[in-house]
Amino acid sequence: MSSEESVRLAAGDVELTVSPQNGCRVASLNIGGTEVLRQGERYGCFPMVPWCGRVRNGLFHNGDVAHQLPLNSPPHAIHGTGRDTAWRTARTAKSEASFTYDLAEPWPYTGRVTQTFELAEDSLTLAMGIETYDTSFPAQAGWHPWFRRNLGSGEDARVDFSAAWQEQRGGDHLPTGQRIAPRPGPWDDCFGMPDGVSVTLTWPQQLELTVASRAEWVVIYDEQAEAVCVEPQSGPPNGLNTHPQLVTPIEPLEIATTWTWRRL
């Protein structure tokens, strides 16, 4: 099946729009007539793959082999290549869909990434897998949703979570390697949740939405007036270097997140 301009899924009065040509991002999540994601071609919710956040100076190693990535957020490389790639639509149904793309330059290794979506009336599950059929390589995967800070009426969203630690952030926006007690926001920070990610957004008297994942790291970014980002990911920023997770021919990297919501 060829890629389409957009793929729409529905469950009850919930509608999800995926744009495979624009980095296979969720372009829209409409719950009962209310759009919860910031709109725009760079927003929605995009996959971070095959790395998450910033890679220091765009440089990473696979064993003793060094690789230089393009500096798309100088002096670093940020958020992977998947969001800038056209994905293929592999399968669609009323409330489910799956998409793939083949890793290619500027990523130095071959492989395949699959992303799936399962929509229900009160939840959305996203899953991603990275496979290699040849050389093993370090990788990361996660998601970068831009939730609207205000849904158009009522109060701004409140962010609630309990983290075991916060990755201390250096002046270059990368973790220093030190873990500190979580600090109050505003944040552009990575937090550790060894029992799994759980972050709840509450728009008072409107909607409560929880982002959960068995992943152990989440980046919270709320320094913009328009949106709040809750980013579950398989490792911290610069994790290609500090927490390398190898994708091998017999062991893919797999990650999933489920968003659940209820109307208030």
C-alpha positions as CSV (number, residue, x, y, z in Angstrom):
1,M,0.0,0.0,0.0
2,S,1.4,3.4,-0.9
3,S,1.7,6.3,1.4
4,E,-1.3,8.6,1.6
5,E,-1.6,12.3,2.5
6,S,-3.3,11.4,5.8
7,V,-4.8,8.4,7.5
8,R,-7.8,8.9,9.8
9,L,-8.8,6.5,12.6
10,A,-12.0,6.7,14.6
11,A,-13.4,5.2,17.8
12,G,-16.7,6.6,19.1
13,D,-16.4,10.4,19.1
14,V,-12.6,10.3,19.0
15,E,-10.7,10.9,15.8
16,L,-7.0,10.5,15.1
17,T,-5.2,11.8,12.0
18,V,-1.7,10.4,11.0
19,S,0.4,12.1,8.4
20,P,2.8,9.4,7.0
21,Q,4.3,11.8,4.5
22,N,5.2,14.3,7.3
23,G,7.3,12.1,9.5
24,C,4.4,9.8,10.4
25,R,3.3,12.2,13.1
26,V,-0.1,12.4,14.7
27,A,-1.4,15.5,13.1
28,S,-4.6,15.6,15.2
29,L,-6.2,14.0,18.2
30,N,-9.8,15.2,18.5
31,I,-11.6,14.0,21.6
32,G,-15.4,14.8,21.5
33,G,-14.9,17.8,19.3
34,T,-11.8,19.1,21.2
35,E,-8.4,19.2,19.6
36,V,-5.8,18.3,22.2
37,L,-2.6,18.7,20.1
38,R,-1.0,21.9,18.9
39,Q,-1.6,22.2,15.2
40,G,1.1,22.9,12.6
41,E,3.3,20.9,10.3
42,R,6.1,20.7,13.0
43,Y,3.8,19.9,15.9
44,G,1.2,17.3,16.6
45,C,3.1,14.3,18.0
46,F,6.1,13.1,16.1
47,P,8.3,10.0,16.6
48,M,11.8,10.5,17.8
49,V,13.9,7.8,16.1
50,P,16.6,6.5,15.8
51,W,17.6,8.8,18.6
52,C,15.8,11.1,21.1
53,G,16.6,14.6,22.1
54,R,20.1,16.0,21.5
55,V,23.3,14.1,20.6
56,R,26.3,16.1,21.8
57,N,28.0,17.8,18.8
58,G,26.1,15.2,16.6
59,L,28.8,12.7,17.4
60,F,28.2,9.1,18.6
61,H,30.2,5.9,18.7
62,N,29.3,2.3,17.9
63,G,32.2,0.5,19.7
64,D,35.3,2.2,18.4
65,V,33.6,3.5,15.2
66,A,32.7,7.2,15.3
67,H,29.8,8.7,13.4
68,Q,29.0,12.3,12.7
69,L,25.3,13.4,12.3
70,P,24.1,16.6,10.7
71,L,23.9,19.4,13.3
72,N,20.2,20.3,12.9
73,S,20.1,22.1,16.2
74,P,23.7,23.5,16.4
75,P,25.9,22.5,18.1
76,H,23.9,19.3,18.4
77,A,21.8,16.8,16.4
78,I,18.3,16.6,17.7
79,H,15.2,14.2,17.6
80,G,16.3,11.7,15.0
81,T,15.5,11.4,11.3
82,G,12.1,9.8,11.4
83,R,10.2,13.0,11.7
84,D,11.7,14.3,8.5
85,T,11.0,11.2,6.5
86,A,8.0,10.0,4.4
87,W,6.8,6.7,5.8
88,R,5.0,3.9,4.0
89,T,1.5,2.9,5.0
90,A,1.6,-0.8,5.7
91,R,-1.9,-1.4,7.0
92,T,-5.0,0.6,8.0
93,A,-8.3,-0.3,9.6
94,K,-11.1,1.7,11.3
95,S,-9.2,2.2,14.5
96,E,-5.7,0.8,13.8
97,A,-2.8,1.5,11.4
98,S,0.9,0.7,10.9
99,F,3.6,2.4,9.0
100,T,7.3,1.7,8.2
101,Y,10.4,3.4,6.9
102,D,13.8,2.2,6.1
103,L,16.8,3.8,7.8
104,A,19.0,5.7,5.4
105,E,21.5,8.5,5.2
106,P,22.3,10.5,7.3
107,W,21.9,7.6,9.7
108,P,24.9,5.4,9.0
109,Y,23.2,2.0,9.5
110,T,20.4,0.1,7.6
111,G,17.3,-1.2,9.2
112,R,13.6,-0.7,9.4
113,V,11.4,1.3,11.8
114,T,7.7,0.3,12.3
115,Q,5.2,2.5,14.1
116,T,1.7,1.4,15.0
117,F,-1.4,3.1,16.3
118,E,-4.4,1.6,18.2
119,L,-7.3,4.0,19.0
120,A,-10.1,3.4,21.5
121,E,-12.8,5.7,22.8
122,D,-10.7,6.4,25.9
123,S,-7.1,5.6,24.9
124,L,-4.4,5.7,22.2
125,T,-1.6,3.2,22.1
126,L,1.5,4.0,20.0
127,A,4.3,1.4,19.5
128,M,7.6,1.6,17.7
129,G,10.2,-0.9,16.8
130,I,13.7,-0.7,15.2
131,E,15.1,-3.7,13.4
132,T,18.4,-4.4,11.7
133,Y,19.1,-7.2,9.3
134,D,22.8,-6.5,9.2
135,T,25.1,-4.5,11.6
136,S,24.2,-3.9,15.2
137,F,23.9,-0.3,16.2
138,P,22.9,1.9,19.2
139,A,19.5,3.5,18.9
140,Q,16.7,5.2,20.8
141,A,13.0,5.8,20.2
142,G,10.3,7.8,21.7
143,W,7.5,10.4,21.0
144,H,7.3,14.2,21.2
145,P,3.7,15.2,21.6
146,W,2.8,18.9,21.7
147,F,-0.3,19.0,24.0
148,R,-2.2,22.3,23.9
149,R,-1.6,24.2,27.1
150,N,-5.2,25.6,26.9
151,L,-8.0,23.9,25.1
152,G,-9.7,27.1,24.2
153,S,-11.9,27.6,27.3
154,G,-11.1,27.2,31.0
155,E,-7.8,27.0,32.7
156,D,-4.4,25.9,31.5
157,A,-3.3,22.3,31.8
158,R,-1.7,21.2,35.0
159,V,1.2,18.7,34.9
160,D,1.4,16.0,37.6
161,F,4.1,13.4,38.0
162,S,6.4,11.8,40.5
163,A,10.0,11.0,39.3
164,A,12.8,9.1,41.1
165,W,15.3,11.6,39.8
166,Q,16.0,14.5,37.4
167,E,18.9,14.4,35.0
168,Q,21.0,17.4,35.9
169,R,21.0,19.6,32.8
170,G,24.3,21.4,31.8
171,G,24.7,24.7,30.0
172,D,24.6,22.8,26.7
173,H,21.1,21.4,27.5
174,L,22.5,17.9,27.9
175,P,22.5,15.7,31.0
176,T,25.8,16.1,33.0
177,G,25.6,12.5,34.2
178,Q,24.5,13.5,37.7
179,R,21.1,12.7,39.0
180,I,19.4,15.3,41.3
181,A,16.1,15.6,43.2
182,P,13.3,16.7,40.9
183,R,12.9,20.5,40.8
184,P,9.9,22.6,40.0
185,G,9.3,23.9,36.5
186,P,9.4,25.4,34.0
187,W,11.2,22.5,32.5
188,D,13.2,21.4,29.5
189,D,14.4,18.4,31.5
190,C,14.7,14.6,31.6
191,F,13.3,12.6,34.5
192,G,13.9,9.0,35.5
193,M,10.9,6.8,36.3
194,P,12.3,3.3,36.8
195,D,8.9,1.8,37.4
196,G,7.6,3.2,34.1
197,V,6.6,6.7,32.9
198,S,3.3,8.1,34.2
199,V,2.5,11.8,33.7
200,T,-1.0,13.3,34.0
201,L,-2.2,16.5,32.3
202,T,-5.4,18.0,33.7
203,W,-7.4,20.7,32.0
204,P,-9.7,21.6,34.9
205,Q,-13.4,20.8,34.3
206,Q,-12.5,19.6,30.8
207,L,-10.1,16.6,30.4
208,E,-7.6,14.5,32.2
209,L,-5.0,12.7,30.1
210,T,-2.3,10.4,31.3
211,V,0.8,9.5,29.3
212,A,2.2,6.1,30.4
213,S,5.0,3.8,29.2
214,R,7.2,1.0,30.4
215,A,10.1,3.2,29.3
216,E,12.1,4.7,32.2
217,W,12.7,8.2,30.9
218,V,10.5,11.1,30.1
219,V,11.4,14.7,29.0
220,I,9.0,17.4,30.1
221,Y,9.1,20.6,28.1
222,D,6.8,23.4,29.1
223,E,8.8,26.6,28.2
224,Q,6.5,27.6,25.4
225,A,3.2,29.5,26.0
226,E,1.2,27.4,23.5
227,A,2.0,23.8,24.5
228,V,3.3,21.2,27.0
229,C,5.4,18.3,25.8
230,V,5.5,15.0,27.6
231,E,8.1,12.8,25.8
232,P,8.4,9.1,26.9
233,Q,11.7,7.7,25.5
234,S,13.9,4.7,25.7
235,G,16.9,6.7,27.1
236,P,17.9,10.2,28.1
237,P,19.2,12.9,25.8
238,N,22.6,12.0,24.4
239,G,21.7,8.4,25.3
240,L,23.4,7.1,22.1
241,N,26.6,7.8,24.0
242,T,25.7,7.5,27.7
243,H,23.1,4.7,27.6
244,P,23.6,2.9,24.3
245,Q,20.9,0.3,23.6
246,L,22.0,-2.0,20.8
247,V,19.7,-3.1,18.0
248,T,20.9,-6.5,16.9
249,P,19.7,-8.9,14.2
250,I,18.0,-11.0,16.9
251,E,17.0,-8.2,19.3
252,P,15.0,-5.1,18.0
253,L,14.4,-2.0,20.1
254,E,10.8,-1.9,21.1
255,I,8.9,0.8,22.9
256,A,5.2,1.7,23.5
257,T,3.2,4.4,25.2
258,T,-0.5,4.6,26.0
259,W,-2.5,7.7,26.5
260,T,-5.7,7.4,28.5
261,W,-8.2,10.1,29.1
262,R,-11.5,10.9,30.8
263,R,-13.8,13.9,30.5
264,L,-14.2,16.0,33.6
